[in-house]
Amino acid sequence: MADDPLTETYDPNSKLVGRAQGIYASSCQQEIGLLMSLSYSFVDGPYNGSTFTLVGKNSAANPVREMPIVGGTGLFRMARGYAIAKTHWFDITTGDAIVGYNVTLIH
């Protein structure tokens, strides 16, 4: 289960703009891979009240990953697109990470 903060920058103390909420599970035997189903919900700024949903494989050990956006609500209604994820910090002991997302949507 996930309920993680979305912030304006990679600094965890930067302004909270939303939450990433959903589930992810280990999905690969040969690599660190996750099957993710997450809704990115905005709680502030111009996208307040809107969401988009990411569903797909996250090859978490790769420095840069691409994952599909399959829908949305509010300003992102019927969105399609992709997210490029890049890990900026990872603690192997706790599993905590800071991941930056660059998202391109068509809606």
N, C-alpha and C positions, 0 to 999 in steps of 0.2 A: 504494500500500500504506500502511496505517496501523497503528501500534502506539503509541498515545498514552496518557499517564497520565491516570487519573481521580483527582481530588483532592477533598477535602471542601469546599473553597471555591475561589474564583476565583484565589487566590494560588497560583502554581505551587510554592511551598515548603510548602504545607499538606499534611496527612497524605495519603499515597497509599492509596486504597481499591480500586483496580482498574485495568484497562486497556481502552481502546477499540481493538479489533483487527479489521481487515478491509480492504476496498478502497473506493475512490471514484474516479470518473472524470468529466471534463467532459462535460456532456450537453446543453448548450443553445448555440445560436448567437446569440440576441438578448439574453441575460443571463448573469450568472455563476451557473450551475446545475451541481450535482453529482448524480450517481446514486451513492447510498451503500448499502453492505451491510456493516454493522458489528456485531460482538458486543461487548457491554459486560460484561466479566468482572470479578467482584469477588474480591479477594484478602485482604480484611480486614473486620472488623466483622460485623454480623448477617447479611449476605448473602454471606459468604465461600463461594466455590465455586459460586455461582449466576451465571447469565448471562441477559441478554435481548438480542434481535436487532432492530435497526432496518434496514429496507430501504425506500428511496424517494428522492424528489427533495428536494434541499436547495437552495433558492433563496438562495444564500449572501450575495448583496448586500442582501437584505431584513433589516431590523433584528431581526425576530422571524419564526421559521419553525416550521411544524408538520410532523412526520414520523411515519409509522406504526411501531409496534412489532408484530412479527408472530410472536413466539414467545419461548420461554425455557427454561431448565433449572433444576434444583434448586428453590429456593423460588419461582422464576418459571416453573415448568413450565406450558406451554400459555398463557402470558401473551399478552394482546392489549392494545393501548392506543396512546398517542401521546406524543411528546416535543415540547416547546416549546423551541426553541434560540434563544439570544440571544448575539450576539458582544459580548464585553466589551473585547477588544483585538485589533488586527490589524496586522501589519507587512507592508506591500505589497511590500517588497524581498525578504523571505525567504519570505513566504507563511505564516509562523507566526501562530497565533491562539489566543486563550483564549475558549472558548465555554462558556456555562453551559447546562445542560439541566435542565428541570423535567419529570419523567416521571410519567405517570399510567398504571397498569397494572391490569388485571382478570385475576386468576388464581385 
